């Protein structure tokens, strides 16, 4: 029996967001990303499970906070023993103050996760999305890129739509001119 759920922590009568938990048939564990960077100065935090597989692995997201407030969210995988941050990070995926935004969309029985990370410049210019696959050890950017799929300002947009049990991902990438003209979409398969 595997169950995931959410609980609301309180300070007195003040709700402090939500915690995600997993029940494995014998014990209940708090899961999701917590601690520094995932909790506001008030103690508020918010973690959400999105997918559960038959092995008890869970994919979800946790909101990110700094001293100014909410700065996006990170995708994560609870692999049965620990919670791992699995979205794309670093240059092209974060602003100078730490904002980033990733979502886990699919989880298979092997613990592989497909999702997307927002592409953004350090000054908050929207640069689209990149699809990714967490293959059990690392997160790989997938989808079509380069000429025909990226504007001169760096904008590109890819989404994962299906993940099978072998880790193959189907999705689409927006076709775009260097001048940011929309030229339709191309389907792709990452195998």
Secondary structure in CASP SS format (residue, H / E / C, confidence):
PFRMAT SS
TARGET T0000
AUTHOR 0000-0000-0000
METHOD secondary structure of the structure
MODEL  1
X C 1.00
X C 1.00
X E 1.00
X E 1.00
X E 1.00
X E 1.00
X E 1.00
X C 1.00
X C 1.00
X E 1.00
X E 1.00
X C 1.00
X C 1.00
X E 1.00
X E 1.00
X C 1.00
X E 1.00
X E 1.00
X E 1.00
X E 1.00
X E 1.00
X E 1.00
X E 1.00
X C 1.00
X C 1.00
X C 1.00
X C 1.00
X E 1.00
X E 1.00
X E 1.00
X E 1.00
X C 1.00
X C 1.00
X C 1.00
X C 1.00
X C 1.00
X C 1.00
X C 1.00
X C 1.00
X C 1.00
X C 1.00
X C 1.00
X C 1.00
X C 1.00
X E 1.00
X E 1.00
X E 1.00
X E 1.00
X E 1.00
X E 1.00
X E 1.00
X E 1.00
X C 1.00
X C 1.00
X C 1.00
X C 1.00
X C 1.00
X E 1.00
X E 1.00
X E 1.00
X E 1.00
X E 1.00
X E 1.00
X E 1.00
X E 1.00
X E 1.00
X C 1.00
X C 1.00
X E 1.00
X E 1.00
X E 1.00
X E 1.00
X E 1.00
X E 1.00
X E 1.00
X E 1.00
X E 1.00
X E 1.00
X C 1.00
X C 1.00
X C 1.00
X C 1.00
X E 1.00
X E 1.00
X E 1.00
X C 1.00
X C 1.00
X C 1.00
X C 1.00
X C 1.00
X C 1.00
X C 1.00
X C 1.00
X C 1.00
X C 1.00
X C 1.00
X C 1.00
X C 1.00
X C 1.00
X E 1.00
X E 1.00
X E 1.00
X E 1.00
X E 1.00
X E 1.00
X E 1.00
X E 1.00
X C 1.00
X C 1.00
X C 1.00
X C 1.00
X C 1.00
X E 1.00
X E 1.00
X E 1.00
X E 1.00
X E 1.00
X E 1.00
X E 1.00
X E 1.00
X C 1.00
X C 1.00
X C 1.00
X C 1.00
X C 1.00
X E 1.00
X E 1.00
X E 1.00
X E 1.00
X E 1.00
X E 1.00
X E 1.00
X E 1.00
X E 1.00
X C 1.00
X C 1.00
X C 1.00
X C 1.00
X E 1.00
X E 1.00
X E 1.00
X E 1.00
X C 1.00
X C 1.00
X C 1.00
X C 1.00
X C 1.00
X C 1.00
X C 1.00
X C 1.00
X C 1.00
X C 1.00
X C 1.00
X C 1.00
X C 1.00
X E 1.00
X E 1.00
X E 1.00
X E 1.00
X E 1.00
X E 1.00
X E 1.00
X E 1.00
X C 1.00
X C 1.00
X C 1.00
X C 1.00
X C 1.00
X E 1.00
X E 1.00
X E 1.00
X E 1.00
X E 1.00
X E 1.00
X E 1.00
X E 1.00
X C 1.00
X C 1.00
X C 1.00
X C 1.00
X C 1.00
X E 1.00
X E 1.00
X E 1.00
X E 1.00
X E 1.00
X E 1.00
X E 1.00
X E 1.00
X E 1.00
X C 1.00
END
